[in-house]
Amino acid sequence: MTSTRSFQTGITHRPSAVVTVTGADDVVAALARAGHDGLAVTVHATGHGLRRPCDGGLLIDTAPMAEVTVDPVARTARAGAGATWGDVVAAAAPHGLRPPHGSAPSVGVVGYLSGGGLGLAVRADGWAADHVHAVELARAGGTVRVSAASDPRYFARLRGTGPDDGDVVTAVVVGLLGSDGLVGGGLVRVLGDADTPGDPAALHAWADWTSALPDDVTSGVSVVPYPDLPFLPAHLRGRRVLRVGVVSTGGPGRTDALLAPLRAAVAWDDDTVAPLDPRASARVYAEPEFPHAYLGDDVLVDGLDRDGLERVVSRTGPMVVTGIRHLGGRAGRAPAVADTVRGRDAAYCVNVLAPFGDDAVPTQLAWREVDDVLDGFAARATRERSHPAFRFGPHRGVPAS
Ligand SMILES: Cc1cc2nc3c(=O)[nH]c(=O)nc-3n(C[C@H](O)[C@H](O)[C@H](O)COP(=O)(O)OP(=O)(O)OC[C@H]3O[C@@H](n4cnc5c(N)ncnc54)[C@H](O)[C@@H]3O)c2cc1C
């Protein structure tokens, strides 16, 4: 029995074999071998999006294929299947460029792009999938490069839905954006003790502020009732914390002017919004970078009801983390090249996560808590209902391992 390290620790792979691949040829050989032996194949990059364990099949570990090459003239990066967004950011930054990455540098390029990619500046940039130039794939019979010109239908599926069964992405060519004028950081308000209902005023202030913003400002909010655990910083332990993450492409002066009403509406405990080096962009949402067990889901909505927002800050009980990302702007416009991204008709994406997996919070209880928060937003759900990137952990009703 063997397993591969994973950001998601609530699900454990139990493959009959693991192949650690270093190039496309290795992947082709692994797929041919799996076909010969009748083994199901699972691909593992970082495990952020792990939902179903590999049970008795062949696990292909792409982590070593993390090479990133940047063409600063074409403004593209070619990222191997094992690359994370942190790898691409680091390679692009010396050229004054940035990829359309999301909130956590440890997320893998391939999994994120397959879901469409809700980037830090999604309202200015559009979905990350809009910036993909080509996807390189391995199959048991060899390799293929898919682009808008070579196979428009499959290229659309690869950007929003993911590769067909039996295909493994070996590299992606993605467009890069300029980082001039990038501003970002967080506005933090401690709402009180985690075990008493919080004041929703700061959350309402954020929601009201987003209703009239130009496309160059993207923001999201998170509400985290931190447990009283010794490994957490003292100022967070046992506290309910609201954080607004902001990324603007409009430069410091314009961003400060646009932020002024939100800065004035709430007595913020911390404000780190300032010119942003993309290499420091993890500070925008300050998400945990250590592996843990989490499950969750999301709903795409055309607006935010006040009752739903109040439920987010007033609830007590088992820990639930709520994140709301503001969409619209360029994320709401049709792409130049057809894709299958969900969320173009949504104004916000509400995602709810819960830690699970010990005696205190069994899986079913964690799902109930998540669904209880999501229900508060369901009345405004769009036709597409949810975005696949924010479904985490074991399926409802399915044991975790
Ligand atoms: C802390 C955190 C922050 C996040 N922030 C954002 C965000 O800001 N925006 C956003 O859009 N999403 C975000 N996500 C969601 C994330 O994009 C998805 O979970 C994504 O699936 C992770 O991809 P991965 O490669 O890191 O993970 P993995 O779990 O390794 O892979 C995810 C899926 O893709 C498959 N896969 C991976 N590599 C390949 C390959 N080479 N070929 C074929 N299939 C492959 C895997 O089999 C698996 O099914 C976040 C997730 C977490 C946990």
The ligand as a MOL file (V3000), in Angstrom:
LIG
                    3D

  0  0  0     0  0            999 V3000
M  V30 BEGIN CTAB
M  V30 COUNTS 53 58 0 0 0
M  V30 BEGIN ATOM
M  V30 1 C -6.5270 26.8180 -0.6350 0
M  V30 2 C -7.2050 26.7690 -1.9980 0
M  V30 3 C -7.3430 27.9460 -2.7370 0
M  V30 4 C -7.9620 27.9250 -4.0010 0
M  V30 5 N -8.0930 29.0920 -4.7000 0
M  V30 6 C -8.6930 29.0830 -5.9180 0
M  V30 7 C -8.8570 30.2860 -6.6580 0
M  V30 8 O -8.4790 31.3740 -6.2130 0
M  V30 9 N -9.4600 30.2140 -7.8800 0
M  V30 10 C -9.8880 29.0030 -8.4120 0
M  V30 11 O -10.4070 28.9920 -9.5350 0
M  V30 12 N -9.7310 27.8530 -7.7300 0
M  V30 13 C -9.1680 27.8780 -6.4900 0
M  V30 14 N -9.0360 26.6990 -5.7940 0
M  V30 15 C -9.5750 25.4660 -6.3650 0
M  V30 16 C -8.5310 24.7730 -7.2330 0
M  V30 17 O -8.3860 25.4710 -8.4550 0
M  V30 18 C -8.9980 23.3170 -7.5170 0
M  V30 19 O -9.0860 22.6210 -6.2940 0
M  V30 20 C -8.0750 22.5790 -8.4720 0
M  V30 21 O -8.7000 21.3700 -8.8670 0
M  V30 22 C -6.7430 22.2560 -7.8460 0
M  V30 23 O -5.8970 21.6950 -8.8060 0
M  V30 24 P -4.5310 20.9580 -8.3790 0
M  V30 25 O -3.8440 20.5490 -9.6130 0
M  V30 26 O -3.8190 21.8500 -7.4060 0
M  V30 27 O -5.0790 19.7360 -7.4990 0
M  V30 28 P -5.1700 18.1420 -7.7540 0
M  V30 29 O -6.0810 17.6870 -6.6510 0
M  V30 30 O -3.8490 17.5070 -7.8060 0
M  V30 31 O -5.9050 18.0140 -9.1380 0
M  V30 32 C -7.2490 18.4230 -9.2880 0
M  V30 33 C -7.9460 17.5340 -10.3270 0
M  V30 34 O -7.3060 17.6870 -11.5930 0
M  V30 35 C -6.8120 16.4140 -12.0410 0
M  V30 36 N -5.5090 16.6510 -12.6550 0
M  V30 37 C -4.4570 17.2790 -12.1010 0
M  V30 38 N -3.4310 17.2990 -12.9540 0
M  V30 39 C -3.8520 16.6790 -14.0730 0
M  V30 40 C -3.2360 16.3780 -15.3210 0
M  V30 41 N -1.9790 16.7190 -15.5720 0
M  V30 42 N -3.9700 15.7360 -16.2600 0
M  V30 43 C -5.2470 15.3530 -16.0280 0
M  V30 44 N -5.8770 15.6180 -14.8530 0
M  V30 45 C -5.1850 16.2650 -13.8870 0
M  V30 46 C -6.6870 15.5570 -10.8020 0
M  V30 47 O -6.7980 14.1840 -11.0950 0
M  V30 48 C -7.8640 16.0460 -9.9810 0
M  V30 49 O -9.0580 15.4300 -10.4020 0
M  V30 50 C -8.4320 26.7060 -4.5080 0
M  V30 51 C -8.3010 25.5230 -3.7860 0
M  V30 52 C -7.7090 25.5460 -2.5280 0
M  V30 53 C -7.6060 24.2790 -1.7350 0
M  V30 END ATOM
M  V30 BEGIN BOND
M  V30 1 1 1 2
M  V30 2 1 2 3
M  V30 3 2 2 52
M  V30 4 2 3 4
M  V30 5 1 4 5
M  V30 6 1 4 50
M  V30 7 2 5 6
M  V30 8 1 6 7
M  V30 9 1 6 13
M  V30 10 2 7 8
M  V30 11 1 7 9
M  V30 12 1 9 10
M  V30 13 2 10 11
M  V30 14 1 10 12
M  V30 15 2 12 13
M  V30 16 1 13 14
M  V30 17 1 14 15
M  V30 18 1 14 50
M  V30 19 1 15 16
M  V30 20 1 16 17
M  V30 21 1 16 18
M  V30 22 1 18 19
M  V30 23 1 18 20
M  V30 24 1 20 21
M  V30 25 1 20 22
M  V30 26 1 22 23
M  V30 27 1 23 24
M  V30 28 2 24 25
M  V30 29 1 24 26
M  V30 30 1 24 27
M  V30 31 1 27 28
M  V30 32 2 28 29
M  V30 33 1 28 30
M  V30 34 1 28 31
M  V30 35 1 31 32
M  V30 36 1 32 33
M  V30 37 1 33 34
M  V30 38 1 33 48
M  V30 39 1 34 35
M  V30 40 1 35 36
M  V30 41 1 35 46
M  V30 42 1 36 37
M  V30 43 1 36 45
M  V30 44 2 37 38
M  V30 45 1 38 39
M  V30 46 1 39 40
M  V30 47 2 39 45
M  V30 48 1 40 41
M  V30 49 2 40 42
M  V30 50 1 42 43
M  V30 51 2 43 44
M  V30 52 1 44 45
M  V30 53 1 46 47
M  V30 54 1 46 48
M  V30 55 1 48 49
M  V30 56 2 50 51
M  V30 57 1 51 52
M  V30 58 1 52 53
M  V30 END BOND
M  V30 END CTAB
M  END
